Amino acid sequence: MPIKVATAPKNALKLFQAGIEKHLDGFVDPTLGQIEGLATPHRVFHLGLDALVSEKPIGKAAKHVGWRAQLVNRRKNAVAAAELAVTRAGLRFACVNRGPHATNSVESEAAAERWSRQAKGDYELALLRIPGAYCTALWIRSRDGTNDAFVPIAPCPPSLRPNTAYNENELRAALLPEARKQLEGPQEGGR
């Protein structure tokens, strides 16, 4: 089945455009000067290490924190990504990101598409960040949360292979040892 994306709020495209224009105003950068448009926005989720270690289902523990759209050039290649943050007052423009997770996600999207051709059911494409585990992945969300897949985007932890689909148990097993170390390690300001 093809992967879909959730419908972005009505004002999202205007916020993206205004934020990108403001970001680029007076900015001399040949890469960002190649931007021809936006790919379809998709939701962004955050998962903390405490939730990862608690073994709550990711679908219930991850927090929706924003929307992300890739900025594409004339050839439809991603050159950057822009994000909107979900705030109490509504959506606001957050940033333009030119890092590897913005441009390397093209290969991950191809891997997600390959995975979805073999899967049954409807799926939504989203982005999952687990910052404490240094992991960013495409999240292929099933409607009922029982058959989700996660495709890590390079760079990712050595326990995972980028552009490879993992089910929730596999992802969690790969990230848990380092997550536990992070949580048990020395606390900031402590001795």
N, C-alpha and C positions, 0 to 999 in steps of 0.2 A: 504494500500500500504506500502511496506517496505520503511524505511527511508534510504536515501543515504547520502553520504558525498561528498563534492566537491573534485575534484582531486587536491592533493597537488602539488606544483611545483616540477619539476624533482629533484632539489637538496635538497629538504626538508628532506628526509630520511637520507642522508649523514650528513646534519647539525645536525639532532637529534642525530644520533649515535656518532658523534664526540663530541658534547656538553655533552652528557650523560657520555661518557668515561672520558672526562676531569673533569666533576663534581665528578665522582666516584673515580678518581685517588687518592689513598692514604686515601680514606674516609672509615672509619670503621663504618658501619651501617648494622645491620643484616636485616632490612627491605629492604633496597635498594640492599643488596646482593642477594635477592631473585628474582631480575628482570630477566625475561626470554625473554622478547620481548616488542614490541610496538603494541598498538592497532592502527587502521587506524586513521591517523590525521584528524582533523576537524577544520574548521575556528573558530576564536575567534573575537568577536565584542565588542565594548565599546559604551555605551550610557551615556552621561552626564546628570546631573539633569536638566540643561537648556533645553535640547532637550526633556526630559521626560515631563517637565512642559509645553513646547510650544505646546504639543500635535501633533507634526509632526508624521507621521507614522514611527514606529520604523524601518521598512525596509529602509526608506530613511534617517533617522537621525543617525542610528548606524554606526560606523566607523569600517571597517575591520582592526584589529590591529595585527593579528598573526594567528598562527596555534598551535594546542595543540594535543598531543598524550598521552594516558594513558600508563604507564609503568606497565606491567602485570607480574605476577608470573607464575609458571608452571601450575596452575589451571585456568589461565586466569583471575584472580582477580586483580583489580587495586590496586597497592601499592603506586603509585605516578603518577604525570603527568609532562611532559616536554613541554616547549613552545618555539616557535620561534617568534620573533618580526618582523613585517614589518617595514623596515626603508627606507629612501630615497636611500640608497646604495643597497637595496635588503634585503633578509632574514638574520637574525642572531640569534644564539642561545641565549635565554633569561634566562631560569631558569628551575630548577627541583622543583616541589611543592609537599610536602607531607601532606599538610593541608586537612581539611575535604572536601573541594570542589573537591579535586583530587580523593578521595576514595569514597565519598558518591554519586558520580554521577552515580554509577552502578544502584541504585534503581531508580534514575531519568530516566535513559535510559530505564529501564523496563517500567516505566510509559509512556514514550514517545512512545515506541513500541505499548503499549496497545491503546493509543490514535490514532496512525496512522492506526491501523487495522480497525477502524471505519470511518476514513476519506477517502475522494476520492481525487485522484491526486498524484502528485509527490512531495516529501518533502526532504529537506536537513537538516541534523543535524548540528547544530553549537552551540557555547557557547556564551551567552550574559552576559556581566558584566555591572552592573549599580552600580559602587562603592559608589557613594554618597548616594544611597538608601540601601547599604549593601546587595545587591541582586546579586546572580549569578544563571543563569538559562540555561537549555538546550533550545535552540531555534529551533523549528521545523518549518522551513521556506518553505512556499508554493512558487511555481514558480511565481505566480502573486502577492504575498503579501497580498492576501485578506483573507486567512484562516490560518494565522500563529498561533502556540500555543507555550506556554512558560511553562516549568516545573522547578520550583525553586529547587535548590539543598540545602540541609540542611548544615549549619544553614542559615536560611533566616529570613526576617522580620516577626514579629508576625502577620502581616496582610495577610500573605500568608501561605499556607500549603505546606511543601516540598513534592515532588513527585506527585503533582497534576497538571494536565494540565489546563492552563488559556488561554483564548483568549486575544488579545491585549487590548481590553477595560477593561477587568477584571484585568489584570496585572497593567495597568495604574491607575485604580481606587484604587487599594490596595496600590500603592506606592505614589500617588500624595500628600496626606496629609503630610506625613513625608518629602517628597521632597520639598514641599513649605516651610515647617518650616526650613529646612536646608538652602534654598536659602535666606530666609528672616532673618535668625538668625544673630548674631553679626559676623562681618567679622574679620578675623585674623588681629591683630595689631590695631583694632579699639576699641573705648571705648563706 
